[in-house]
Amino acid sequence: MENFLLYDDERINDINDKLKLIEKKNGLTFGTDAYMLSAFIRAQKKARAAELGSGTGIISLLCAAREKFSHITAIEIQSEFSSLAERNILLNSLTDKITPLCADIREVDSQSTFGELDVVFSNPPYMSKDSGKRNLADEKHIARHEVCGNINDFCKSAERLLKFGGLFYCVYRPDRLCDLICSLRNNNLEPKKITFICADTKTPPSIVLIEAKKGASPSLALTKSIYIYKDTNENGQRIMTEEADMIYKTGAID
């Protein structure tokens, strides 16, 4: 740790599953959407997987720490973040489980991942290219906006990498769920399961998790919503629900 490469604009945080994560002080931080997606992904211990737009590599790290797959290729277009993901992989001694790949998800194919995959997962940019105020930091703007590929591009890439019957997992914003479902079906990925995540019972969903299967017939299961918080204590701190607490302890959504 003392000799590990860390730049002035970076910090190391202790996170879930006894992992350490290098993050940019001015960059996107590890949040609920990434953690919930990692918990939503079903384990297939002998399967090979890839992450589209891996950023710091956090979702791949969580999946590898829980031994969900035999191997993961973490694909990221921004060289600075691909390098950061590589250092996070080294920091957590997961080089045998995750291979970083600096590449454009719109150009990768099964040759890039040494064959067709069983699973692909992604936390893609949620906002259309011209929506919202532009972030002055390019890396944040690219991570949040569809600068290097829209949701259809991510679905198309997943379809290209997956074997027939392979699974695609994605976390997205509920207000763009129609765009996501249309993109999935346009690329031969049939939505099979949807779960909404809500902060509490008084607020609408802020996150949607979806599982789609390549080449499957229509049949969609809408699961019960997951609520993160149930109340506040005497100090004004929010109290996590038993279900959310169990998800954070086990790293799995039943």
C-alpha positions in Angstrom: 0.0 0.0 0.0 2.8 2.4 0.8 4.3 2.0 -2.6 1.1 1.8 -4.5 0.6 4.4 -7.3 -1.8 7.1 -6.2 -2.1 10.5 -7.8 -2.7 13.8 -6.0 -6.3 14.0 -7.3 -7.2 10.5 -6.0 -8.1 8.8 -2.7 -8.5 5.2 -1.5 -11.7 4.2 0.2 -12.6 1.0 2.0 -15.9 -0.2 0.6 -18.1 -3.3 0.7 -16.9 -6.9 0.5 -13.5 -5.9 2.1 -12.5 -4.1 -1.2 -10.5 -0.9 -1.5 -11.4 1.5 -4.3 -9.3 4.3 -5.8 -11.5 7.1 -6.9 -10.9 10.5 -8.4 -11.6 13.3 -5.8 -13.4 15.2 -8.6 -14.8 12.2 -10.3 -17.9 10.0 -10.0 -18.1 8.2 -6.8 -19.3 4.7 -5.9 -23.1 4.8 -5.3 -26.3 2.9 -4.8 -26.9 2.2 -8.5 -23.6 0.4 -8.9 -24.0 -1.6 -5.8 -27.6 -2.6 -6.5 -26.6 -3.7 -10.0 -23.8 -5.9 -8.6 -26.3 -7.5 -6.2 -28.9 -8.0 -8.9 -26.6 -9.9 -11.1 -27.0 -13.6 -10.6 -23.9 -15.7 -9.9 -22.8 -18.2 -12.6 -19.5 -19.3 -11.3 -18.3 -21.0 -14.5 -19.5 -18.2 -16.8 -17.4 -15.6 -18.6 -18.7 -12.0 -18.4 -17.9 -8.4 -19.5 -18.7 -5.0 -18.2 -19.5 -2.2 -20.7 -18.3 1.2 -19.5 -16.5 0.0 -16.3 -15.3 3.3 -15.0 -13.3 2.7 -11.8 -14.1 -1.0 -12.2 -16.3 -1.1 -9.1 -19.1 -3.4 -10.4 -16.6 -5.9 -11.8 -14.6 -5.8 -8.6 -17.8 -6.5 -6.5 -18.8 -9.4 -8.8 -15.2 -10.8 -8.7 -15.0 -10.5 -5.0 -18.2 -12.6 -4.7 -16.9 -15.1 -7.2 -19.9 -14.6 -9.5 -18.0 -15.5 -12.7 -14.9 -17.3 -13.7 -13.6 -14.2 -15.6 -14.7 -10.6 -16.4 -13.5 -8.3 -19.1 -13.9 -4.7 -17.9 -14.3 -2.4 -21.0 -13.8 1.3 -20.7 -13.3 3.9 -23.4 -11.5 6.6 -21.3 -7.9 5.6 -21.0 -7.5 7.4 -17.6 -10.3 5.4 -16.1 -9.2 2.1 -17.8 -5.8 2.7 -16.1 -7.6 3.4 -12.8 -9.6 0.2 -13.1 -6.4 -1.7 -13.7 -4.9 -0.3 -10.6 -8.0 -1.1 -8.6 -7.8 -4.7 -9.9 -4.1 -4.9 -8.8 -4.9 -3.2 -5.4 -7.5 -5.9 -4.7 -5.4 -8.9 -6.0 -8.0 -9.7 -8.6 -5.8 -9.9 -11.8 -6.8 -13.5 -12.3 -10.5 -12.6 -12.3 -10.7 -9.3 -14.2 -9.0 -8.1 -17.4 -9.2 -4.4 -18.1 -9.7 -3.4 -21.8 -9.5 0.2 -23.0 -11.9 0.2 -26.0 -15.0 1.7 -27.5 -18.1 -0.4 -26.6 -19.4 0.4 -30.1 -16.4 -1.4 -31.7 -15.8 -4.4 -29.5 -16.8 -7.8 -30.6 -16.4 -11.4 -29.4 -12.8 -11.5 -30.6 -12.1 -8.7 -28.1 -13.3 -11.0 -25.3 -11.8 -14.2 -26.6 -15.1 -15.7 -27.5 -18.8 -15.2 -26.9 -19.9 -14.5 -23.4 -22.5 -15.8 -20.9 -23.2 -12.5 -19.3 -22.7 -8.8 -20.0 -23.6 -6.0 -17.5 -23.5 -2.2 -17.5 -24.2 1.0 -15.7 -24.4 3.2 -18.8 -24.7 6.9 -19.1 -28.3 7.9 -18.1 -28.6 11.3 -19.8 -29.0 12.1 -23.5 -26.0 13.9 -25.1 -27.5 17.4 -24.9 -29.6 17.2 -21.7 -28.8 19.0 -18.5 -26.0 21.4 -17.7 -22.6 20.3 -19.1 -20.1 19.2 -16.4 -16.8 21.1 -16.7 -14.9 17.8 -16.0 -14.9 15.8 -19.3 -14.7 12.5 -17.5 -17.9 13.2 -15.5 -19.7 14.5 -18.6 -18.8 11.4 -20.6 -19.8 9.1 -17.7 -23.2 10.8 -17.3 -24.1 11.7 -20.9 -24.4 9.6 -24.0 -21.2 11.1 -25.6 -19.5 7.8 -26.4 -22.6 5.8 -27.1 -26.4 5.9 -26.4 -28.4 3.1 -24.8 -29.0 1.5 -28.1 -25.3 1.3 -28.7 -24.8 -0.4 -25.3 -27.6 -2.9 -26.1 -26.1 -3.6 -29.5 -22.7 -4.2 -28.0 -24.2 -6.6 -25.4 -26.0 -8.5 -28.2 -22.8 -8.7 -30.2 -20.8 -10.1 -27.3 -23.3 -12.6 -25.9 -23.9 -16.2 -26.9 -27.5 -17.2 -27.7 -29.3 -17.4 -24.3 -26.8 -15.1 -22.7 -27.9 -12.5 -20.1 -27.6 -8.7 -20.1 -27.9 -6.8 -16.8 -28.4 -3.0 -16.7 -29.2 -0.3 -14.2 -30.9 2.8 -15.6 -33.2 5.7 -14.7 -36.9 4.9 -14.6 -37.8 8.0 -16.7 -35.9 6.4 -19.6 -37.2 2.9 -19.1 -39.1 3.0 -22.5 -35.8 3.9 -24.3 -34.1 1.0 -22.6 -36.8 -1.6 -23.3 -37.1 -0.5 -27.0 -33.3 -0.7 -27.4 -33.2 -4.1 -25.8 -35.9 -5.5 -28.2 -34.3 -3.8 -31.2 -31.2 -5.8 -30.4 -32.7 -9.3 -29.8 -32.5 -8.9 -26.0 -35.8 -9.8 -24.4 -36.5 -8.2 -21.0 -37.1 -10.9 -18.5 -37.0 -9.3 -15.0 -37.4 -5.7 -13.8 -36.9 -4.4 -10.2 -37.4 -0.9 -9.0 -35.3 0.7 -6.3 -36.9 3.4 -4.1 -35.3 5.5 -1.4 -38.4 5.0 0.8 -42.1 4.3 0.6 -42.9 8.0 0.1 -40.9 8.6 -3.0 -41.1 7.1 -6.6 -38.4 4.8 -7.9 -35.0 6.4 -8.6 -33.3 3.3 -10.1 -34.5 0.5 -12.3 -32.7 -2.9 -12.7 -33.3 -5.1 -15.7 -32.3 -8.5 -16.8 -32.6 -9.4 -20.5 -31.9 -12.6 -22.4 -30.6 -12.9 -25.9 -33.0 -14.6 -28.3 -35.7 -15.4 -25.6 -39.4 -15.3 -26.0 -41.5 -12.6 -24.4 -42.2 -13.1 -20.7 -41.5 -10.4 -18.2 -41.5 -10.6 -14.4 -42.0 -7.4 -12.5 -40.6 -8.0 -9.0 -41.6 -6.2 -5.8 -39.9 -2.9 -5.3 -36.9 -2.6 -2.9 -36.9 0.2 -0.4 -33.6 1.5 1.0 -34.8 3.4 4.1 -37.7 3.0 6.5 -37.3 5.8 9.1 -35.0 8.3 10.8 -33.6 8.0 14.3 -33.4 10.7 17.0 -30.3 12.2 15.4 -32.0 12.6 12.0 -30.1 9.7 10.5 -31.9 7.5 8.1 -32.5 3.9 9.1 -32.0 1.2 6.5 -34.8 -1.4 5.9 -34.1 -5.0 6.9 -34.2 -6.0 3.2 -31.7 -3.4 2.1 -29.5 -4.2 5.1 -29.5 -7.8 4.0 -28.6 -6.9 0.4 -25.6 -4.9 1.6 -24.5 -7.8 3.9 -24.9 -10.6 1.3 -24.4 -8.8 -2.0 -27.4 -10.4 -3.5 -31.0 -9.5 -4.3 -33.2 -12.6 -4.0 
